[in-house]
């Protein structure tokens, strides 16, 4: 990408940008997936031709899914919407919570989460031994960074107890799910 005249963003080295006489080109990549945004159809055609010279490229047309996110474009309103509904449903099924009911806030404000709720000895830790707390935190962190900023505070708080979560931490995590 750099050899083709693109510069990577300092904030994210998986995103490349290039300015041309017709506008800007942006390319986001992750492993072997790539998404592009260009100013004109002509720029897209030129970009695809250039990339095909150095990559085994398959042009899949307008983007619909990328990194677990559904992408919907409204050409009339000039908007793009991102959704992780399928990803969230997968998380709910993974943690056997597909029949749960929604709550109005990710964290219960009446419960103070602290280190005092962490389990101190092996006997107390036994019930939490097979609890997938870290997997839940990691799964929801991705969602909070991508399309669910409303759970970011809750995930920040819950991730602080990843080393030694207690049963109340697990219950709080299930509430976020």
C-alpha positions in Angstrom: 0.0 0.0 0.0 2.8 2.4 0.9 4.6 1.6 -2.4 1.4 2.4 -4.2 1.4 6.0 -2.8 -0.8 5.4 0.3 0.1 6.6 3.8 -1.1 4.8 6.9 -2.9 6.6 9.6 -0.9 7.1 12.8 -4.0 6.3 14.8 -4.6 3.0 13.0 -1.9 1.2 10.9 -4.6 -0.9 9.3 -6.1 2.1 7.5 -4.4 3.7 4.5 -5.2 7.0 2.8 -4.3 8.7 -0.4 -5.2 12.0 -1.9 -5.7 12.3 -5.6 -7.0 15.0 -7.9 -10.5 13.6 -7.7 -10.6 13.3 -3.9 -9.5 10.8 -1.2 -9.1 7.1 -1.2 -9.3 5.1 2.1 -8.5 1.5 2.5 -9.0 -0.5 5.6 -7.6 -4.0 5.9 -7.6 -6.8 8.4 -5.6 -9.9 7.6 -7.0 -10.9 4.2 -10.1 -8.6 4.3 -10.1 -5.2 2.8 -12.7 -2.4 2.5 -12.4 0.8 0.5 -14.0 4.2 0.4 -13.4 6.4 -2.6 -14.7 9.7 -3.9 -15.8 8.5 -7.4 -16.5 5.3 -9.3 -13.6 6.1 -11.6 -11.2 6.2 -8.6 -12.6 2.8 -7.5 -11.9 1.3 -10.9 -8.3 2.7 -10.9 -7.7 1.5 -7.3 -8.9 -2.0 -8.1 -6.7 -2.2 -11.2 -3.7 -1.0 -9.2 -4.3 -3.4 -6.4 -4.8 -6.4 -8.7 -1.2 -5.8 -10.0 0.2 -6.7 -6.6 -2.6 -8.7 -4.8 -4.7 -11.7 -5.6 -7.8 -9.5 -5.3 -11.4 -10.5 -5.5 -13.8 -7.5 -5.9 -17.0 -8.5 -4.0 -18.9 -5.3 -4.9 -20.6 -3.0 -2.4 -19.7 -3.9 1.1 -22.4 -5.6 3.2 -20.3 -7.3 6.0 -16.9 -6.4 7.4 -15.2 -7.8 10.6 -18.5 -9.1 11.9 -20.4 -5.8 11.3 -23.3 -5.5 9.0 -23.0 -2.4 6.8 -26.1 -0.7 5.4 -25.9 2.2 3.0 -28.8 4.6 2.3 -27.9 6.3 -0.9 -30.8 8.8 -0.7 -29.9 10.1 2.8 -26.1 9.6 2.2 -25.7 7.6 5.4 -23.9 4.4 6.4 -25.1 2.3 9.3 -23.1 -0.3 11.2 -24.7 -3.1 13.2 -23.4 -6.0 15.2 -26.8 -7.6 15.9 -25.7 -11.0 14.7 -22.5 -10.8 16.7 -24.4 -9.8 19.9 -26.9 -12.7 19.2 -23.9 -15.1 18.9 -22.5 -13.8 22.3 -25.9 -14.3 23.9 -26.2 -17.9 22.6 -22.6 -18.6 23.6 -23.4 -17.7 27.2 -26.8 -19.3 27.2 -28.6 -16.0 27.5 -30.7 -16.0 24.4 -33.9 -16.1 26.4 -32.9 -13.2 28.7 -34.8 -9.9 28.8 -33.3 -6.5 28.0 -32.4 -4.0 30.8 -32.4 -0.2 30.7 -28.8 0.2 31.9 -25.8 -2.0 31.4 -24.7 -1.8 35.1 -27.0 -2.0 38.2 -26.2 1.3 40.0 -27.2 -0.3 43.3 -24.3 -2.7 43.2 -20.8 -1.3 43.9 -18.2 -3.4 42.1 -14.9 -3.6 44.0 -11.9 -5.8 44.8 -13.7 -6.7 48.0 -16.0 -8.8 45.9 -13.1 -10.8 44.5 -12.7 -14.3 45.8 -9.7 -14.7 48.2 -9.1 -18.4 48.6 -9.2 -21.5 46.5 -12.3 -22.8 48.2 -14.3 -19.6 47.4 -12.9 -19.6 43.9 -14.2 -23.1 43.1 -17.7 -22.1 41.9 -16.1 -19.6 39.5 -13.5 -22.0 38.1 -15.4 -22.8 34.9 -17.1 -19.5 34.5 -16.1 -17.9 31.1 -15.7 -14.4 32.6 -12.6 -13.5 30.5 -14.3 -14.7 27.3 -17.4 -12.6 28.1 -15.3 -9.5 28.8 -13.3 -9.9 25.6 -16.4 -10.6 23.5 -18.1 -7.5 24.8 -15.0 -5.3 24.5 -15.0 -5.8 20.7 -18.7 -4.8 20.6 -18.2 -1.7 22.8 -15.3 -0.5 20.6 -17.1 -1.1 17.3 -20.8 -0.3 17.6 -21.9 -0.3 21.3 -20.3 2.7 23.0 -23.1 2.6 25.6 -21.5 -0.4 27.3 -18.0 1.0 27.3 -18.0 2.2 30.9 -19.4 -1.1 32.1 -16.8 -3.1 30.2 -14.0 -0.8 31.6 -15.3 -1.4 35.1 -15.7 -5.2 34.7 -12.4 -5.7 33.0 -10.6 -4.5 36.1 -11.6 -7.7 37.9 -10.5 -10.1 35.1 -7.7 -11.6 37.2 -10.0 -12.8 40.1 -13.7 -12.2 39.4 -16.3 -12.9 42.0 -19.8 -14.1 41.5 -21.2 -10.6 41.6 -18.8 -9.6 38.9 -20.1 -12.5 36.8 -23.7 -11.4 37.5 -22.9 -7.9 36.4 -21.3 -9.2 33.2 -24.3 -11.2 32.4 -26.4 -8.1 32.9 -24.3 -6.3 30.2 -24.8 -9.3 27.9 
